[in-house]
């Protein structure tokens, strides 16, 4: 389904681009990927393990199924077109490191909770900084500062941009500071250090779990002090 929907979504985008009176105002890579995700989250998956299975799966997509998918793709294009991401027209993914040595950071993962109820907090702003400056992210799809959202249950992530190294195998320590702010709570700040070894190749997905953060309101802190 992913292969079929990806190809069909790109084909429909290309058709709309050629239409002079089309409602489409953007056909960038990010908008296309958002549309593909929109459709894939709404269709039943089909799993195959061989070329023969792929052939069967393609035959299983009858005329009505294809028509339904086309309608869903068009709906997705309209939804994405009406609510574009702020970075929608920027390059989404870093495709290569140009085979040059670099310090490649893991994904930093953390979570924020109410220090009294231990419930996850939403709408909290988190900044990742180094040397007093915000850290640049790997691409525009990662935000810094970022916010916590209710569906993510207080979790947040960062993917710092790679830093060029002089040679492969070079070891270096990097210091970061996390600053957490909310209108209803006292600010929370902590620092951490990670060692990295430079490499010429992108590593598989690696994450670093940060400490859980617990925030207290000003009233609760005053009560605790008394």
Secondary structure, DSSP 8 states (H G I E B T S, - for coil): -HHHHHHHHHHHHHHHHH-TT-S-----HHHHHHHHHHHHTTS------SHHHHHHHHHHS-HHHHHHHHHHHHHHHHHHHHS--TTTTS--S----TT--EE---EEEEEEEETTT--B--S-EEEEEETTEE--BSSTTS-SSEE--GGGTTEEEE-B--EE-SSTT-EEEEEEEEEEEETTEEEEEEEEEEEEE-BSS-----EEE---EEE--HHHHHHHH-
